[in-house]
Amino acid sequence: MLFINRLTTLLIISLFIVICGGTLFAQSGSGGVILIPPTVPDAPSGEKTPATGDPNDSPIAPPSWLIPSERDNFKRNMDERRKKEELQRAFEAEEQRMKIKADRDIAERVRKVLEEQRKAKEAKSGTETITGNENSNTEPTNVEGNSIAPPATGLKPPSFDNSPLSNPDDTASTDQPTTQPVTENAMISGRRPFNFIPVEEHLEREGWCQLFDGRTFTGWRIQDSESSPYRGGRFFMTKAEPGIIHSDPAHPGLLLTTGQFGNASITFDFQCPDDAIVYLLLRTPPSPRDLHSSCYTVVLNSPKQYPGTILGREVKGGSSDNSLTHTGIPMNSREDTWIHCSAIFDRETIKVTVGQADPVAFYDTAPLGYGHIGLLVAKGPAKFKNILWAPGASVSLFNGNDLGNWRYDKSHAPSIARGNDVAITLSGPSVIECKQEFKNYSLQLEFAFPYSSTPSGVFFRSQARQAKTGYDCSLHLSPPELYTKSKRGLDAGGLVGLADAKFLGVQDRIWSRLTINVIDRHIQTWIDGILVCDWGDLRPINPSNPTGPFLETGTIQLNAREVGSKIMFRNIQVSEAMTRTFKPKQQESTSWNDQVDRYREQMKKQSEDDSLILTPNK
C-alpha cells in the first residue's frame, strides 16, 4: 500500500510538470552554450547572426535580438575567433618572409662561389678580360641600310642597368684603382664619381674626346654576328697594363665603335709584331662586305703593304713582295715600339699618317658618308691605347656679337656677357632656339654656372618653335641623391627620362665642354672629353608618342629650367654628317695584286686625260 501511494505521488508530480510546462535551461560549465527556447522570434532582416557574421569586421556588433547575457558570450566568442585568424595571418606572413630570406641566402652563396672562381681564374691567367659595354644599346640597323638582329652569341644590346657583358669565357672586373679624388660636388651628392682617366688639358681644349676611357669598353662592341666573316674576335685589358686594349692572337676579329661618325679626326697609338696584319676601318658598316669599297681601310701593319695604304683607293710603295721595310721603324724593334696613327676623314678628304711615314691623302669624288670606326686584327697580337676623336669641319651657331641666329621669348630674353668670356647668359626659366635644323651631326659647346649647378639642359632634334621637345641632355653637374632617384638621366650628359650618364663630379663655376654625337638612332655624350652616355633608341616609331623616338631633323634648344637659375654658353659648334651613300658590290677580284694593277691603270688613264686637257688648241 505504501509503494502504491509513492508511485501515485510521483505520477501526479510528473503530470503537473507536463501540464504546467516550463523552460529548461542547460548551461555547460565552461563553454557558455545557451539553448534558446523555440518561442524566441527570428532575427530581423538585415542583421547578421553568429552563423553568417563576417569575422573580418572589427568589431562585430551582436544581433539586437539577443538578451544581454547572450550578447556578452557572443562577443567573447568572436574576439577569440578574430585573434586566432590574426595569429594565422601573421604566421603565414612570417613563413613567406623566411622563405624569401632563404632564397636570397642561397643566391648570395652562389654569387660568392662564382666570384671566387672568377678571381681564381684571373689570378691564374694574370689578365682582366672586359669585352662588354656598360651603358650602350647597339644600333638596330647598319649603315648599309640592311636590318640586323642582335647577335645570336657574344655581345647583345645592353642597357646601363646591366652589368658589363662578355663573351662566354670572359669576365668583367670592377676593382679598378681610383685615379680621381672625390670632388666637392661628389661629396655634396653623396656619390663617388667614375674614376676616369682625364684627357690632357691641351687636347680637351681643342675638342678631343675619348673613344676608349681606359677603364671600360663603353662605346665599343665586338662584331659577333653569325653571318659576318669578321666574327669571333676577343679583345681584353690586363691589370699589368691598364688603359691598353689587347687582341687575342688566337681569336682575331673586328672591334667596332657603337656609334657612327661623319666628319671627324681620330688619333691613337698601336703596337704589334712585324708579321701582324692590322687595319683601321673608317666610315664602315658593322660588317663590311668589301674592304676596298664599303669603307676606307687603312693599313696599319702588314708584311706586304706599306703603312698608310688605303686599300683599293690609295697605294703607297707600289710593291707586293715580302721584302718591304716600314718607313722609319726598324723591323727588329716594331714589337716593342708604340706607333702613332692619325687620320682625318672630313667630307671628300681622307688623310692618314702612320708612324714616321709620309702622310697619305686621298680625295673621294663619291664619299661614303657616316659610319663606324673599326680596328680589324686579321693576324695578331696587337695593342691599342690613347684612342681619341674630334669633330670635323664645323659651323659656329654663335658669332659672339648678337643672337640673330636664335629665337627666344622676349619676356625672358637672354643676354650676352662681354669681356674675357663672350657668352650667352640664360636666367631661368628661359629657352632659346637655333633657327637652323639638323639631323645627324656632332655638337660641341662650353657651359658654366656662374653661381652653382642648377637644372639646365640642351634639347636636340626639337620641333621648331616648340619649347622643350626632342631629346633632353642634362647639364646638371651635381644633382642631389634624392633628385637622381626620381628620374633617369639627370647627371650631366644624361638623357632625361631615357638613359643615365656616368657621374663625374665636375666642379661648378668653371667652363665644361659638352659633346653630343647623334647619328640615326644612336646618341653619345661626352663631358670634358669623357664618354658618359652611350645609348641607342630602340623604341618603335609612334607618331602620337611625345617622348620619341625623334629621328627627323630638328632644332637645338638651350634652356635654364628653374626660377633663379643661371647658365652661360659659348663656342657652340655643329659638324653635320654627310648622308651615307651606297655603292654596288664589286664583282671583280679584290686581291692585292689586282688592286695594284687596277690602280696603275687608273693613274695611267688619268694622266692621259690630263695631257689631253692641257694640250693647247692648234
Solvent accessible surface area in square Angstrom, and as a share of the most:
residue,aa,sasa,rsa
1,M,174,0.78
2,L,113,0.56
3,F,150,0.63
4,I,105,0.53
5,N,73,0.38
6,R,162,0.59
7,L,84,0.42
8,T,65,0.38
9,T,76,0.44
10,L,109,0.54
11,L,111,0.55
12,I,109,0.55
13,I,90,0.46
14,S,52,0.33
15,L,106,0.53
16,F,128,0.53
17,I,110,0.56
18,V,116,0.67
19,I,124,0.63
20,C,79,0.47
21,G,50,0.48
22,G,78,0.75
23,T,79,0.46
24,L,156,0.78
25,F,131,0.54
26,A,55,0.43
27,Q,137,0.61
28,S,58,0.38
29,G,93,0.89
30,S,117,0.76
31,G,52,0.50
32,G,31,0.30
33,V,92,0.53
34,I,50,0.25
35,L,108,0.54
36,I,81,0.41
37,P,41,0.25
38,P,138,0.87
39,T,122,0.71
40,V,54,0.31
41,P,101,0.64
42,D,134,0.69
43,A,35,0.27
44,P,67,0.42
45,S,116,0.75
46,G,88,0.85
47,E,68,0.31
48,K,102,0.43
49,T,38,0.22
50,P,58,0.37
51,A,98,0.76
52,T,102,0.59
53,G,10,0.09
54,D,55,0.29
55,P,26,0.16
56,N,104,0.53
57,D,57,0.29
58,S,81,0.52
59,P,120,0.75
60,I,23,0.11
61,A,83,0.64
62,P,23,0.15
63,P,5,0.03
64,S,64,0.41
65,W,63,0.22
66,L,16,0.08
67,I,94,0.48
68,P,105,0.66
69,S,65,0.42
70,E,20,0.09
71,R,85,0.31
72,D,77,0.40
73,N,28,0.14
74,F,15,0.06
75,K,97,0.41
76,R,135,0.49
77,N,87,0.45
78,M,15,0.07
79,D,56,0.29
80,E,103,0.46
81,R,101,0.37
82,R,44,0.16
83,K,129,0.55
84,K,144,0.61
85,E,49,0.22
86,E,85,0.38
87,L,128,0.64
88,Q,97,0.43
89,R,124,0.45
90,A,60,0.46
91,F,128,0.53
92,E,90,0.41
93,A,65,0.50
94,E,79,0.36
95,E,104,0.47
96,Q,101,0.45
97,R,124,0.45
98,M,98,0.44
99,K,127,0.54
100,I,73,0.37
101,K,102,0.43
102,A,49,0.38
103,D,80,0.42
104,R,173,0.63
105,D,55,0.28
106,I,90,0.46
107,A,62,0.48
108,E,70,0.31
109,R,141,0.51
110,V,78,0.45
111,R,126,0.46
112,K,104,0.44
113,V,77,0.44
114,L,105,0.52
115,E,54,0.24
116,E,115,0.52
117,Q,108,0.48
118,R,38,0.14
119,K,115,0.49
120,A,64,0.50
121,K,100,0.42
122,E,17,0.08
123,A,87,0.68
124,K,185,0.78
125,S,68,0.44
126,G,46,0.45
127,T,37,0.21
128,E,7,0.03
129,T,9,0.05
130,I,7,0.04
131,T,2,0.01
132,G,2,0.02
133,N,6,0.03
134,E,48,0.21
135,N,4,0.02
136,S,1,0.00
137,N,19,0.10
138,T,18,0.10
139,E,6,0.03
140,P,38,0.24
141,T,60,0.35
142,N,20,0.10
143,V,8,0.05
144,E,25,0.11
145,G,57,0.55
146,N,87,0.44
147,S,98,0.63
148,I,65,0.33
149,A,83,0.64
150,P,81,0.51
151,P,21,0.13
152,A,72,0.55
153,T,60,0.35
154,G,15,0.14
155,L,10,0.05
156,K,98,0.42
157,P,42,0.27
158,P,6,0.04
159,S,43,0.28
160,F,64,0.27
161,D,109,0.56
162,N,73,0.37
163,S,83,0.53
164,P,36,0.23
165,L,51,0.25
166,S,36,0.23
167,N,22,0.11
168,P,125,0.78
169,D,102,0.53
170,D,9,0.04
171,T,36,0.21
172,A,26,0.20
173,S,9,0.06
174,T,120,0.70
175,D,96,0.50
176,Q,42,0.19
177,P,81,0.51
178,T,83,0.48
179,T,64,0.37
180,Q,40,0.18
181,P,100,0.63
182,V,48,0.28
183,T,30,0.18
184,E,97,0.44
185,N,4,0.02
186,A,1,0.01
187,M,135,0.60
188,I,121,0.62
189,S,3,0.02
190,G,65,0.63
191,R,51,0.19
192,R,166,0.61
193,P,11,0.07
194,F,40,0.17
195,N,28,0.15
196,F,27,0.11
197,I,61,0.31
198,P,71,0.45
199,V,18,0.10
200,E,106,0.48
201,E,125,0.56
202,H,86,0.39
203,L,40,0.20
204,E,30,0.13
205,R,144,0.52
206,E,116,0.52
207,G,2,0.02
208,W,43,0.15
209,C,0,0.00
210,Q,10,0.05
211,L,6,0.03
212,F,10,0.04
213,D,5,0.02
214,G,6,0.05
215,R,11,0.04
216,T,15,0.09
217,F,4,0.02
218,T,1,0.01
219,G,3,0.03
220,W,2,0.01
221,R,17,0.06
222,I,2,0.01
223,Q,6,0.03
224,D,11,0.06
225,S,35,0.23
226,E,103,0.46
227,S,103,0.67
228,S,6,0.04
229,P,107,0.67
230,Y,35,0.13
231,R,88,0.32
232,G,34,0.32
233,G,1,0.01
234,R,52,0.19
235,F,0,0.00
236,F,25,0.10
237,M,6,0.03
238,T,16,0.09
239,K,108,0.46
240,A,91,0.71
241,E,58,0.26
242,P,75,0.47
243,G,14,0.13
244,I,19,0.10
245,I,0,0.00
246,H,17,0.08
247,S,4,0.02
248,D,21,0.11
249,P,76,0.48
250,A,77,0.60
251,H,86,0.38
252,P,55,0.35
253,G,4,0.04
254,L,0,0.00
255,L,1,0.00
256,L,0,0.00
257,T,0,0.00
258,T,1,0.00
259,G,1,0.01
260,Q,2,0.01
261,F,1,0.00
262,G,5,0.05
263,N,5,0.03
264,A,1,0.00
265,S,20,0.13
266,I,1,0.00
267,T,16,0.09
268,F,1,0.00
269,D,21,0.11
270,F,0,0.00
271,Q,20,0.09
272,C,2,0.01
273,P,19,0.12
274,D,31,0.16
275,D,72,0.37
276,A,0,0.00
277,I,48,0.24
278,V,0,0.00
279,Y,24,0.09
280,L,0,0.00
281,L,0,0.00
282,L,0,0.00
283,R,0,0.00
284,T,0,0.00
285,P,0,0.00
286,P,4,0.02
287,S,36,0.23
288,P,2,0.01
289,R,109,0.40
290,D,16,0.08
291,L,33,0.16
292,H,25,0.11
293,S,16,0.10
294,S,6,0.04
295,C,0,0.00
296,Y,0,0.00
297,T,0,0.00
298,V,0,0.00
299,V,0,0.00
300,L,0,0.00
301,N,0,0.00
302,S,6,0.04
303,P,43,0.27
304,K,99,0.42
305,Q,16,0.07
306,Y,47,0.18
307,P,7,0.04
308,G,2,0.02
309,T,0,0.00
310,I,0,0.00
311,L,7,0.04
312,G,32,0.30
313,R,25,0.09
314,E,41,0.18
315,V,20,0.12
316,K,46,0.20
317,G,57,0.55
318,G,29,0.27
319,S,37,0.24
320,S,40,0.26
321,D,74,0.38
322,N,114,0.58
323,S,88,0.57
324,L,16,0.08
325,T,86,0.50
326,H,10,0.04
327,T,63,0.37
328,G,43,0.42
329,I,19,0.10
330,P,84,0.53
331,M,89,0.40
332,N,145,0.74
333,S,42,0.27
334,R,3,0.01
335,E,100,0.45
336,D,126,0.65
337,T,46,0.27
338,W,77,0.27
339,I,5,0.02
340,H,95,0.42
341,C,0,0.00
342,S,40,0.26
343,A,1,0.01
344,I,75,0.38
345,F,1,0.00
346,D,29,0.15
347,R,105,0.38
348,E,54,0.24
349,T,57,0.33
350,I,0,0.00
351,K,89,0.38
352,V,1,0.00
353,T,38,0.22
354,V,6,0.04
355,G,24,0.23
356,Q,132,0.59
357,A,7,0.05
358,D,93,0.48
359,P,78,0.49
360,V,9,0.05
361,A,63,0.49
362,F,36,0.15
363,Y,140,0.53
364,D,9,0.04
365,T,122,0.71
366,A,48,0.37
367,P,12,0.08
368,L,3,0.01
369,G,0,0.00
370,Y,22,0.08
371,G,0,0.00
372,H,0,0.00
373,I,1,0.01
374,G,0,0.00
375,L,2,0.01
376,L,8,0.04
377,V,1,0.01
378,A,51,0.40
379,K,95,0.40
380,G,12,0.12
381,P,55,0.35
382,A,2,0.01
383,K,51,0.22
384,F,0,0.00
385,K,48,0.20
386,N,86,0.44
387,I,2,0.01
388,L,18,0.09
389,W,1,0.00
390,A,10,0.08
391,P,28,0.18
392,G,16,0.15
393,A,55,0.43
394,S,53,0.34
395,V,86,0.49
396,S,57,0.37
397,L,3,0.02
398,F,18,0.07
399,N,97,0.50
400,G,15,0.15
401,N,101,0.52
402,D,73,0.38
403,L,22,0.11
404,G,51,0.49
405,N,44,0.22
406,W,7,0.03
407,R,58,0.21
408,Y,87,0.33
409,D,84,0.43
410,K,178,0.75
411,S,85,0.55
412,H,84,0.38
413,A,59,0.46
414,P,17,0.10
415,S,63,0.40
416,I,36,0.18
417,A,29,0.22
418,R,144,0.52
419,G,61,0.58
420,N,159,0.82
421,D,53,0.27
422,V,57,0.33
423,A,0,0.00
424,I,0,0.00
425,T,16,0.09
426,L,0,0.00
427,S,61,0.39
428,G,11,0.11
429,P,55,0.34
430,S,8,0.05
431,V,29,0.17
432,I,0,0.00
433,E,10,0.05
434,C,0,0.00
435,K,96,0.41
436,Q,72,0.32
437,E,85,0.38
438,F,11,0.05
439,K,73,0.31
440,N,17,0.08
441,Y,1,0.01
442,S,9,0.06
443,L,0,0.00
444,Q,18,0.08
445,L,0,0.00
446,E,16,0.07
447,F,1,0.00
448,A,9,0.07
449,F,1,0.01
450,P,45,0.28
451,Y,140,0.53
452,S,57,0.37
453,S,15,0.10
454,T,31,0.18
455,P,14,0.09
456,S,0,0.00
457,G,0,0.00
458,V,0,0.00
459,F,10,0.04
460,F,0,0.00
461,R,8,0.03
462,S,3,0.02
463,Q,110,0.49
464,A,41,0.32
465,R,179,0.65
466,Q,95,0.42
467,A,67,0.52
468,K,98,0.41
469,T,33,0.19
470,G,13,0.13
471,Y,1,0.00
472,D,18,0.09
473,C,0,0.00
474,S,4,0.02
475,L,0,0.00
476,H,12,0.05
477,L,7,0.03
478,S,16,0.10
479,P,0,0.00
480,P,71,0.45
481,E,65,0.29
482,L,146,0.73
483,Y,77,0.29
484,T,29,0.17
485,K,149,0.63
486,S,88,0.57
487,K,112,0.47
488,R,90,0.33
489,G,1,0.01
490,L,16,0.08
491,D,14,0.07
492,A,10,0.08
493,G,0,0.00
494,G,0,0.00
495,L,0,0.00
496,V,28,0.16
497,G,35,0.34
498,L,36,0.18
499,A,5,0.04
500,D,38,0.20
501,A,7,0.05
502,K,11,0.05
503,F,19,0.08
504,L,13,0.06
505,G,2,0.02
506,V,20,0.12
507,Q,66,0.29
508,D,19,0.10
509,R,139,0.51
510,I,87,0.44
511,W,61,0.22
512,S,1,0.01
513,R,27,0.10
514,L,0,0.00
515,T,1,0.00
516,I,0,0.00
517,N,3,0.01
518,V,0,0.00
519,I,1,0.01
520,D,40,0.21
521,R,45,0.16
522,H,3,0.01
523,I,1,0.00
524,Q,2,0.01
525,T,0,0.00
526,W,0,0.00
527,I,1,0.01
528,D,38,0.19
529,G,1,0.01
530,I,3,0.01
531,L,4,0.02
532,V,0,0.00
533,C,1,0.00
534,D,0,0.00
535,W,32,0.11
536,G,0,0.00
537,D,0,0.00
538,L,77,0.38
539,R,58,0.21
540,P,111,0.70
541,I,117,0.59
542,N,73,0.37
543,P,135,0.85
544,S,95,0.61
545,N,52,0.26
546,P,115,0.72
547,T,75,0.44
548,G,2,0.02
549,P,16,0.10
550,F,36,0.15
551,L,33,0.17
552,E,128,0.57
553,T,77,0.45
554,G,1,0.01
555,T,0,0.00
556,I,0,0.00
557,Q,1,0.01
558,L,0,0.00
559,N,0,0.00
560,A,0,0.00
561,R,58,0.21
562,E,86,0.39
563,V,133,0.76
564,G,69,0.66
565,S,5,0.03
566,K,61,0.26
567,I,0,0.00
568,M,33,0.15
569,F,0,0.00
570,R,48,0.17
571,N,76,0.39
572,I,0,0.00
573,Q,60,0.27
574,V,2,0.01
575,S,5,0.03
576,E,79,0.36
577,A,15,0.12
578,M,42,0.19
579,T,109,0.64
580,R,14,0.05
581,T,58,0.34
582,F,122,0.51
583,K,56,0.24
584,P,117,0.74
585,K,115,0.49
586,Q,60,0.27
587,Q,166,0.74
588,E,93,0.42
589,S,61,0.39
590,T,46,0.26
591,S,55,0.36
592,W,39,0.14
593,N,91,0.46
594,D,53,0.27
595,Q,9,0.04
596,V,11,0.06
597,D,74,0.38
598,R,48,0.18
599,Y,45,0.17
600,R,130,0.47
601,E,117,0.52
602,Q,95,0.42
603,M,80,0.35
604,K,135,0.57
605,K,128,0.54
606,Q,97,0.43
607,S,62,0.40
608,E,87,0.39
609,D,57,0.30
610,D,60,0.31
611,S,60,0.39
612,L,136,0.68
613,I,133,0.68
614,L,143,0.71
615,T,74,0.43
616,P,107,0.67
617,N,152,0.78
618,K,239,1.01
